[in-house]
Amino acid sequence: MEPMYYIGLDVHKRKISYCVKDSSGQLHSEGSLPATRFDLDRWMKKLPQPWSAAMEATMFTGWIYDHLKPHAAALKVAHPLMLRAIAAAKKKNDRIDANKICDCLRCDFLPECYMASTAIRERRRTLRYCNLLVRQMVQMKIKISTLLMEAGVSYNKQRLHKAGYFRELLATNPHIDEGLRLLLRQCREMVVRLAKTESALIRSLRNEGLLAERVERLMSIPAIGPITALTWALEIGEVQRFSSIKKAVSYCGLCGAQQSSADHVQRTPLSKQRNKHLQTTLIEAAKMAPRNSPELAMIYDKEKQKGNANRATLAVARKLVAYLMAVDRGQRNFQVVEKNCIAA
């Protein structure tokens, strides 16, 4: 067998630091190169073969991973928080970081994190952009209300953002001057434009061959709409990577961090180590779920009787994760199992 060479990469926006070692830990080469595809190609031609590499997960990791993947014997991405815990040191710079990543890879101590396929990551980027559009749209709606309140204009809160009522308000209210009318129209046009763009992007994602069948199955679950189904499919990636529902619940940020010593167990807030996009979407879905499912309504009422509505919402969100895992793993539509059938 040919000896394997191990490479640690510390990636940044403009520069990539690297460290190349053999299996015995002997330094082969180290240095830095510009973070461009051209320079990476020129650098790879000089590398000894075969080689495997590792890098820390950052916002720049995706394109570098895709570019190096076809040429590497193995390519891994390290979890940033776990890597810092393993490779903590008093002295820190890019060269030392690349060296430590290389040693972690060589000694099989690298805390590897999941890297979704290129197709999933591209569509995930589109969905997160849709979430940005929604946030901007909400900001514009709040700004419309703020402008009206600043001018002392009375309005119907429930109907304000309906096209007919908004036009009538601008045309008939004497307290709206020409300057304010111009600002309100611009805000309204932006809300309409953002809504149309967001709807078109969501529609294109739902019709993708890669996602269409999977999303339709997930939407068979009560209280799961297209946004929640798309968020689950794109943020989770391969559902088989979770060996249990508890691990999926933890990834979604629906449980607290564990702090226990001897017989003392302390309840902690929700962990910050989570997928924030999934957490937000599932909690929003859990708030509406009891209206659409008697089973989820029972779970909510049971927890609510203990005196905490937020804890009841989290219980519903965790149940939704269990439903999503079952449908996604089984690749079949959601079905409610009757209790009578279980008893029989």
Helices and strands as residue ranges (DSSP letters): E 5-11, E 15-22, E 27-34, H 37-44, E 51-56, H 61-68, G 69-71, E 74-78, H 80-86, H 94-106, H 118-150, H 163-172, H 178-206, H 212-218, H 226-236, G 239-241, H 245-251, E 259-261, E 264-266, H 276-292, H 294-304, H 309-330, H 339-343
